[in-house]
Amino acid sequence: MAMLRPVTAAPGQDTALPEAPAAGQPARRGRAGLRRLVRAIRYNHKATAGAALLALFCLVALFPGVIAHDDPNATIYPRSLGPSAQHLFGTTALGQDIFAQTVWGTRPVLIIAVGVGLLATVIAMLIGVAAAFYGGAWDGSLSLITDVLLVIPLFPLLIVIASYVQNAGTLVLVVVLTLTGWSYTARQLRAQALSLRNRDFLMAARVRGERKMYIVLVEIIPTMTSLLVACFLTNALYAVLFASGLQFIGLGDPNSTSWGTMLYWAENNEALQTGQYLWAIVPGACIVALGAAFALLNYAFDEIGNPALRPVRRTRVKRAG
């Protein structure tokens, strides 16, 4: 049997064993992911435009009284006025200022978008990652619940639920859209977590004896930052569209001020047939613009997650003098 010889180091050679991953390595991965997101927004023109649009809507939602001084629900103005200096978009057939309604209606729309986006992404993250990492009965049961929600048509389901909740306000819409809208995101996150389950850093965490919940929350989730942000934007976009659609067909609170309820009253009062085009066009254009902001931002995060989507940059070749 061959005798094992002690390893001797050459002069100046380091014989120290490789160090174990530092405790703060997952945090550093998370910070690196955030830096990539910021760079993507800065250097991607579509993402920059989307961020500027979203920032504009956020400012309008935060300070509506500074921008529009009129009461959006006051019916004290002459009816069906055209655009003027006093009423930039005119007035409705009920004597309300359309500009004030548009400005004050931004806040509930953003609350729905951000609330549903965050809650649906968090639920999908916990269910999808847990199903992939734990496997076995956990994966089977959680995947079954996800698949059941995936095969049910979402908008008809929302119509049925909203019909039982009369005059659904902002909070009710957030809850309903969250409970019905997390399944597709959970499927995406489960697939991503399955591809990470046998990576070296996760094997090292198991060897160190880390708990499973620690591995899920600290080791796996920070590596999925770009995908989580993309899922949030997608959920927020669909929340805006579905909430506005429910309000437009009369399943929301008609007394609230929102872009969807503006379209509802414009349709009921035949705004397009009577020449009050701005009453219907302005809230519809705002919905399109906010949806475009979320979609444009999504381009940057898709490029982070999929390098094949990144644009090829031309490099200038210097000619020898």
N, C-alpha and C positions, 0 to 999 in steps of 0.2 A: 504494500500500500504506500502510495507516495506521501512523503512528509510535507506538511504545510509549512511554508516559510513565512516568517513575519515580513510584512511589507515595510520596506525602508524608503524613505523619501530622499530624492536628490536634493542637493543644496539649493535652497530657495523655493522648493516645491511645497505647496500646502497640502497636508494630508488630512485636513479636517473633513469630517463626514458632511454630506449635504444636509442643510438645515431643513427642518420641517416647515411647512407653510405657516406663515405668521398668522396670528389670530385676527389681525385686521385686514387680511387679504380679501375677504368678500366685500368689506366696505370699500377697499380701493377699487375693486372691480366695478362696484356700483358707481363710484365717483367717475371712473373712466368712462362708463356708459353715459353718464350725464354730460360729460365733456363732449363726447361724440355727438350727442343730440344737439347741443348748442352749436357745434361746428356745422352740423348738417343744416340747421336753420340759417346760419350766417352765409354759407356758401352755396346754398340751393335757392335760386331765384323764386321758384314756386313756393317753397317753404317760407321764404321771407315775406312774400305777398300774403300768404295765409296767416302768418303771425301778426302782420300789420293789421289785417282785417279783424282778426280775433281781438287784438288789443283795442281797436276802435270800438267794437261792440261792448267790450268789458268796461271801457270808460263811460259809454252811454248808459250802461246798466248801473254803474256805481253812482253816477251823478245826473240822474234824469231831470231833477228839478232845476239844475243850472242851465240845461240845454233847452228844455221846454217849460215855460212858465205857466201855461194854461192847464187847467184841470182836465184830464183826459175823459172823465165821465160827465162833465158839465154839459148840459144841453141848453146853453144860453146864447148860442150864436145863430145867425141866420142859416137856414138850411141850404144844403147843396151849393155852397159857394165854390167858385173856382180858386186856383192858386192866387195868392196875393201876398203883400208884405206882412199883413197881420196873420194870415193863415197860409203857410208855405205850401201845403198840399191841399188846401181848401177845407171844407167841412162836410160832414156826412149828411144823410137825409134826416138824421135825428138832431142835427145842430151841434155835433161834437167836432173838435179840432182834430184832423187826421194826423198832423205832425206830432201833436202831444200824445195821441194814442200810440203812434209808432215808437216814440222814444220811451214812454213808460211801459210799453209792452215788451221791451228788450229784456228787462230783468227777469220776469218769470220764464222766458224762453231759455235764458242762460242758466237759470237755476235748474231747470229740467235737464238741460244738456250736461252740465257738470255733475249734478247729483246722480243721474242715471249712469253716466260714463264711469264715475268713480265706483259706485256701488256694484254695478254689473261686472266691472273688471275685477274688483276684489273678490266677489263671489266666484267668478269663473276661475280666477287664479288659485284660490284655495281648493276648489273642487277638481280642476284639471290637473294641477301639480300633485295633489294628494293621490288622485287616482293613478297617475303614472308612477309615482315613487313607491307607494305602498303595495300596489299590485294585488293579485289574489281577489278575495271577496270584495275588498274596498274598490278595486278597479271595476269589477263587474257590476256592482250596485250603482256606483256613481256614474258609470258610463251608460247604464240602462236609463237612469233619470235624464241624463243629457240627451240620449237618443230619442226618448219620448217627446221631449220639448222640441227637438229639431224637426220631427216629422209633422208636427202640428202647424198649420199655416198661422203665422204670427198675427197679421193684421185682423183676420176674422176672429181670432181668439181675443184680441184686444177689444174689438167691438162688442163681443158677448160680455166680457168682464165689465167694460165701461157702461154698458146698458143697465147693469144691475146697480151701479153706483151713480146715482143721479147727481148732476151738477158737480162732476169730479173737479176738484181744485188742483193746484200745483202739487201739493204733497201726495195726493192720491195718484196722480199721473206718474210721479216719480216712483212710488212703490209698485204700481202695476207694471210699468215698463221695465223696472229692474227685475222683478220676479219672472218675467217672461222673456227677457232679452239677453241672458247670460250664457245660454247653452252653446251657441256657435263659437263664442270666444273661449269657453271651456274646452271645446274640442281642439281648437288651435293650440292652446297652452298645454294640453295633455300631450299632443304630438311633439311639441318642442321639448317638454320635460322628458319624454321617452328617449329622445336623442341624447339627452344629457345624463341619463341615469347611470351609465357605466363609464363616465369620464374619470380620469385619474384623480382629480381633486375631490370627487365624491367618494372614490374608493379610499383615499387617504383620510377623509373625515370619518368613514366607518371604522377604519383601523384605529383611529384615535379614540374611538368609543363615543363619538358624539351622538346625541339623541336624534331620532328621526325628525322631530319637529324643528330642531335646530338646523338640520341639514336642509330642510325644505325652505325655511324662512331666511337663513343666512347664507347658504351655499348656492341654492338653485335659483331663487327668485332674483337676486341682484344680477345674475348673468342674463336675465330676460328683460332688461330695462327697455330696450328699444321696442321689443314686441309688445310689452305691456302698454307703452305709450301709444303705439299704433292701435291696440285694442281699445284703449280709452277713447281715442279720436273716432274710431268707427262706431262705438256704442253711443257716443255723444251725437254723432251725425244722425244715426237712426232714431235716437230719442227725439231730436228736433222734428224730424219728418213725421214720425208716428204721432207725437203729441199734437202737432199742428193739424194732422189729418183727422184725429179724433175730435179736436175742437171745431174743425171746419164742418164736420157732419153733425154737430150739435151734441156730442157726448161729453164735452167739457163744461166748465162753468160759464154760461153766456154773459154773466155780469162781471166777469174779470176782464182785465185789459191785457190782451196778448195778441200776437200776430194771427194765431189761429182763430180767435174769436172775432177779430176784425174781418177776416175773410167770411166767417159765418154770417155776420150782420150785413156785409156787403152783398152776399148772395141772397139773403132773405129780402133785402130791399132793392134787388135787381140793379145793382150799381152799374154793371156793364151795359145793360139795356137802356138805362136812363142817362148815359153819358158821364157818369161819375167814375171814370176809369182809375184815377189815382187811389180811390178807396180800396180797390182790389189789387192794383198793380204794386203799390208801395209795400204792403206787408208780404206779398208774394216774393217781391224782389229781395226783401230783407232775409226771408227764409233761404232763398237761393244763395245769397251772399254769405250767410253764416255757414251753410252747408259747404260752400266752396272753400271757406277758410279752413274747416276741418279736413276736407279732402286734399287741399294743397299741402297742409302740414304733414299729412300722411305720406306724401311722396318721400320726404326726407327720411322718415323712419323705415320705410320699405327699403330704401337704398342702404341703410345701415344693416338691416337684417339680411338682405340679399345683395351681395357685392356685384352680381351680374347685372343689376339694374342701375348701377352707378354710371353716369355719363363718362365717356372716354375723353380725357383732356389732351389736347394737342400740345406737344412740347416743341419748342423752337430749337432748331439745330443751328448752332453758331458755325458760320463758315470760317474756315481758316483764312487768315488774312493774306 
